[in-house]
């Protein structure tokens, strides 16, 4: 559970950095992206990002992610036969 939370936070941070520069800069009130950037910039956020990066380097975590991705591909593949 913690691994998926860390992965989610990391992915949200990446998306926030990629998309917030042009759209959120003009906004006066704090939006979701600004809140994510603030959390990621905090000491706690930096620790979580660092732990997430370390977990992603772990071979066991990489294998779990690969198996999850292959399951998703099988579900989305319209040519796959049921039961495979």
C-alpha positions in Angstrom: 0.0 0.0 0.0 2.8 2.4 0.9 4.6 1.6 -2.3 1.6 2.5 -4.5 1.1 5.7 -2.5 4.7 6.7 -3.0 4.5 5.9 -6.7 1.3 7.9 -7.0 2.8 10.9 -5.3 5.8 10.7 -7.5 3.7 10.5 -10.6 1.5 13.3 -9.5 4.6 15.4 -8.9 5.9 14.7 -12.3 2.6 15.6 -13.9 2.3 18.7 -11.8 5.8 19.9 -12.8 5.1 19.3 -16.5 1.7 21.0 -16.7 1.6 23.7 -14.0 4.1 26.1 -15.4 2.0 27.6 -18.2 -1.6 27.1 -16.9 -1.3 27.6 -13.1 1.0 30.6 -13.2 -1.9 32.9 -14.1 -4.2 31.6 -11.4 -4.5 33.8 -8.3 -6.1 31.2 -6.0 -4.1 28.1 -5.0 -5.2 25.2 -7.2 -4.5 21.5 -6.9 -1.3 21.8 -8.9 0.0 24.5 -6.6 -0.8 22.5 -3.6 1.0 19.4 -5.0 4.0 21.6 -5.8 4.1 23.0 -2.3 3.8 19.5 -0.8 6.5 18.1 -3.1 8.8 21.1 -2.3 8.5 20.6 1.4 11.0 18.6 3.4 8.4 15.8 3.9 7.7 15.7 0.2 11.3 15.6 -0.7 11.8 12.6 1.6 8.8 10.8 0.1 10.1 11.5 -3.4 13.6 10.2 -2.5 12.0 7.0 -0.9 9.9 6.5 -4.0 12.9 6.8 -6.3 14.8 4.3 -4.1 11.9 1.9 -4.2 11.7 2.1 -7.9 15.3 1.0 -8.1 14.5 -2.1 -6.1 14.4 -5.2 -8.3 11.5 -6.7 -6.4 9.4 -3.5 -6.9 10.4 -3.4 -10.6 9.1 -7.0 -11.0 5.9 -6.2 -9.3 5.4 -3.2 -11.6 6.1 -5.3 -14.6 3.6 -7.9 -13.6 1.0 -5.2 -12.9 1.6 -3.6 -16.3 1.3 -7.0 -18.1 -2.0 -7.6 -16.3 -3.2 -4.2 -17.5 -2.2 -5.0 -21.1 -4.0 -8.3 -21.0 -7.2 -6.6 -19.8 -7.0 -3.9 -22.5 -5.9 -6.2 -25.4 -9.1 -6.8 -27.4 -7.5 -9.7 -29.3 -6.6 -11.6 -26.2 -8.7 -14.7 -25.5 -10.5 -15.0 -22.2 -8.7 -17.1 -19.7 -5.2 -16.2 -20.8 
